[in-house]
Amino acid sequence: MSQLKIREMPAQERPREKLLARGVSALSDPELIAILLRTGLRGANAVEVGRHLLEKYKSLTGISRCSVKELRKVPGIGPTKALELVAAFGLGERLARETLSKQKLDSPELVSELVGPEMRRLRTESLRVILLDTRYRLLHIEEVSLGSLNESIAHPREIFRPALTYSAHAVIVVHNHPSGDPSPSQTDHSLTRRLAEAAELLQIKLLDHIIIGAPSEGSPAYFSFKEAGVL
């Protein structure tokens, strides 16, 4: 690792100065992380600590999945920096949700943007129901189950109960695959059929059932039963 400290770098290469002069887009991910960290450790400046974090956890999504307890164990991080990193990722997620919650949520792309960043962080399966009004605007998001997803846990009565509570006009069911592969299982197909039947009986519109995966080259970040023609 380099012994060069941030303050010893040319002014135009220091993350803070670069941000002030050229804006966020000019900075790499390790440089943005370095601004949050402020300092590094002996033998590695803050940029190199940020680079090490990305190498260790493979991506920003990987880092965002970490708890404060896990991050604080990384050399150069500690409890205060770990708290600040977790808070920064949390603010980013809330900003995205705040912006999207005011839009008409009628496409899987928008739903993926709304809940995807948070759900991709999860290491276990979570099933959530997104409740919408007559204009398909967000009323509420409720987690129905957390853990291994199966048909007994994700029963239609549990999924539609929040819709009745909030008098929702329409719902979108979303769950994640921690493996990153959004391809539906037989259980996913079976659940979708049961949800469609229950929605018809309750006269609540089931807009979609979406599986959140991890974006990767050549494969989508989600699977939509509506896009697949099942709903």
C-alpha positions as MATLAB code, in Angstrom:
seq = 'MSQLKIREMPAQERPREKLLARGVSALSDPELIAILLRTGLRGANAVEVGRHLLEKYKSLTGISRCSVKELRKVPGIGPTKALELVAAFGLGERLARETLSKQKLDSPELVSELVGPEMRRLRTESLRVILLDTRYRLLHIEEVSLGSLNESIAHPREIFRPALTYSAHAVIVVHNHPSGDPSPSQTDHSLTRRLAEAAELLQIKLLDHIIIGAPSEGSPAYFSFKEAGVL';
ca = [
       0.000    0.000    0.000;
       1.053    3.569   -0.645;
       2.506    5.667    2.177;
       1.183    8.831    0.508;
      -1.328   10.649    2.705;
      -4.302   12.529    1.239;
      -2.826   15.896    2.189;
       0.396   14.950    0.382;
      -1.421   14.301   -2.895;
      -1.615   16.997   -5.599;
      -4.557   19.300   -4.780;
      -6.492   18.350   -7.919;
      -6.348   14.654   -6.956;
      -7.604   15.010   -3.390;
     -11.207   13.772   -3.149;
     -12.656   16.812   -1.390;
     -10.948   19.300   -3.677;
     -11.959   17.268   -6.729;
     -15.576   17.207   -5.557;
     -15.611   20.973   -5.045;
     -14.032   21.670   -8.414;
     -15.660   19.050  -10.645;
     -18.697   17.601   -8.864;
     -19.657   14.135   -7.653;
     -19.519   12.500  -11.084;
     -15.776   13.155  -11.312;
     -15.032   10.954   -8.301;
     -14.578    7.198   -8.252;
     -16.377    5.048   -5.690;
     -13.259    4.711   -3.490;
     -12.827    8.500   -3.560;
     -16.431    9.084   -2.459;
     -16.005    6.576    0.345;
     -12.775    8.353    1.322;
     -14.665   11.607    1.877;
     -16.878    9.822    4.403;
     -13.915    8.122    6.067;
     -11.777   11.293    6.127;
      -8.676    9.438    7.331;
      -7.049    6.122    6.593;
      -4.581    4.137    8.666;
      -0.836    3.664    8.790;
       0.355    2.761    5.311;
      -2.996    3.334    3.581;
      -4.809    6.606    2.964;
      -8.610    6.931    3.004;
      -8.930    6.262   -0.742;
      -7.025    3.002   -0.369;
      -9.190    1.992    2.603;
     -12.238    2.689    0.428;
     -10.750    0.579   -2.353;
     -10.077   -2.237    0.113;
     -13.730   -2.112    1.235;
     -14.916   -2.469   -2.359;
     -12.531   -5.357   -2.986;
     -13.599   -7.119    0.211;
     -17.350   -6.778   -0.340;
     -17.241   -6.810   -4.186;
     -19.511   -3.776   -4.741;
     -21.305   -0.850   -3.147;
     -24.297   -3.144   -2.716;
     -22.082   -5.570   -0.834;
     -20.870   -2.833    1.497;
     -24.429   -1.601    2.025;
     -25.398   -5.056    3.309;
     -22.917   -4.776    6.175;
     -23.947   -3.919    9.699;
     -22.120   -1.413   11.871;
     -20.716   -4.335   13.846;
     -19.262   -5.918   10.712;
     -17.829   -2.713    9.226;
     -16.152   -1.594   12.431;
     -13.907   -4.671   12.281;
     -12.369   -3.569    8.970;
      -8.920   -1.978    9.440;
      -9.192    1.780    9.134;
     -12.945    1.925    9.809;
     -13.821    1.665   13.504;
     -17.197    2.385   15.160;
     -17.640    6.048   14.187;
     -16.819    5.558   10.502;
     -18.948    2.407   10.400;
     -21.925    4.382   11.711;
     -21.371    7.107    9.125;
     -21.158    4.619    6.246;
     -24.357    2.845    7.299;
     -26.103    6.210    7.691;
     -24.937    7.336    4.231;
     -26.325    4.218    2.549;
     -29.553    4.607    4.512;
     -29.998    8.207    3.374;
     -29.427    7.190   -0.239;
     -32.151    4.569    0.002;
     -34.586    6.991    1.625;
     -33.923    9.648   -0.996;
     -34.706    7.188   -3.782;
     -37.880    6.081   -2.007;
     -38.994    9.652   -1.311;
     -38.655   10.607   -4.978;
     -40.304    7.501   -6.379;
     -43.138    7.426   -3.855;
     -44.636   10.489   -5.537;
     -44.780    8.821   -8.948;
     -47.313    6.486  -10.505;
     -45.916    3.031   -9.706;
     -47.114    1.112  -12.720;
     -43.928   -0.503  -14.012;
     -41.503   -3.102  -12.607;
     -38.591   -0.756  -13.328;
     -39.976    1.857  -10.933;
     -40.743   -0.761   -8.293;
     -37.202   -2.102   -8.598;
     -35.856    1.410   -8.113;
     -38.139    1.944   -5.119;
     -37.391   -1.172   -3.073;
     -34.509   -2.816   -4.927;
     -31.595   -1.001   -3.260;
     -32.767   -1.996    0.214;
     -33.913   -5.527   -0.645;
     -30.681   -6.368   -2.451;
     -28.865   -5.728    0.814;
     -30.794   -8.485    2.588;
     -29.167  -11.857    3.187;
     -32.501  -13.584    3.759;
     -35.699  -13.564    1.721;
     -38.234  -10.865    2.470;
     -41.732  -10.620    1.029;
     -43.347   -7.200    0.944;
     -46.614   -5.831   -0.334;
     -46.734   -2.382   -1.932;
     -50.133   -0.782   -1.450;
     -51.422    1.706   -4.036;
     -54.364    4.072   -4.341;
     -56.654    4.441   -7.355;
     -53.981    6.497   -9.147;
     -51.347    3.825   -8.444;
     -49.517    6.083   -6.017;
     -47.867    4.708   -2.914;
     -49.950    4.320    0.225;
     -47.749    2.021    2.255;
     -45.146   -0.755    2.060;
     -45.440   -3.618    4.523;
     -43.153   -6.576    5.116;
     -45.224   -9.758    5.343;
     -42.479  -12.311    5.957;
     -38.744  -12.484    6.544;
     -36.719  -15.657    6.190;
     -36.970  -18.624    3.853;
     -39.972  -18.010    1.632;
     -42.518  -20.798    1.390;
     -46.218  -21.041    0.686;
     -47.228  -21.455    4.319;
     -45.428  -18.273    5.399;
     -46.515  -16.249    2.369;
     -50.212  -17.124    2.568;
     -52.497  -14.865    0.476;
     -54.511  -13.908    3.579;
     -51.367  -12.464    5.199;
     -50.379  -10.678    2.004;
     -53.778   -9.065    1.400;
     -54.484   -8.195    5.052;
     -52.542   -4.875    4.813;
     -54.444   -4.048    1.614;
     -57.732   -4.326    3.491;
     -56.368   -2.331    6.434;
     -55.260    0.564    4.207;
     -58.205    0.262    1.752;
     -55.755   -0.163   -1.118;
     -57.066   -0.199   -4.670;
     -54.113   -2.190   -6.017;
     -51.097   -4.112   -4.741;
     -47.709   -5.165   -6.003;
     -46.073   -8.132   -4.282;
     -42.273   -8.100   -4.124;
     -39.734  -10.513   -2.731;
     -35.999  -10.880   -3.110;
     -33.649  -13.713   -3.976;
     -30.452  -13.222   -1.914;
     -28.569  -15.388   -4.423;
     -28.965  -12.560   -6.941;
     -30.757  -14.757   -9.499;
     -34.322  -13.433   -9.937;
     -35.532  -16.504  -11.849;
     -38.832  -17.711  -10.337;
     -39.070  -21.078   -8.604;
     -42.042  -23.431   -8.753;
     -43.080  -22.061   -5.353;
     -42.980  -18.529   -6.785;
     -45.224  -19.570   -9.687;
     -47.626  -21.362   -7.353;
     -47.822  -18.373   -5.008;
     -48.510  -16.018   -7.912;
     -51.424  -18.145   -9.105;
     -52.908  -18.220   -5.608;
     -52.456  -14.455   -5.245;
     -54.229  -13.820   -8.560;
     -57.182  -15.955   -7.425;
     -57.369  -14.219   -4.047;
     -57.144  -10.752   -5.621;
     -60.068  -11.532   -7.889;
     -62.185  -12.678   -4.957;
     -61.287   -9.608   -2.891;
     -61.680   -7.254   -5.861;
     -58.212   -5.847   -5.301;
     -56.052   -5.369   -8.367;
     -52.851   -7.409   -8.315;
     -50.618   -5.356  -10.596;
     -47.527   -7.542  -10.423;
     -45.395   -9.976   -8.485;
     -41.753   -8.961   -8.783;
     -38.639  -10.858   -7.741;
     -35.643   -8.694   -6.920;
     -32.232  -10.062   -7.868;
     -28.821   -8.516   -8.297;
     -28.059   -6.606  -11.513;
     -25.313   -8.211  -13.556;
     -24.054   -8.031  -17.100;
     -26.368   -9.871  -19.448;
     -29.095  -10.573  -16.891;
     -31.910   -8.408  -15.479;
     -32.052   -7.109  -11.924;
     -35.605   -8.391  -11.425;
     -38.264  -10.752  -12.751;
     -41.793   -9.490  -13.375;
     -44.681  -11.962  -13.618;
     -46.655   -9.263  -15.430;
     -43.961   -8.805  -18.059;
     -43.741  -12.571  -18.407;
     -47.457  -12.685  -19.250;
     -48.470  -14.642  -16.142;
     -50.510  -11.739  -14.713;
];
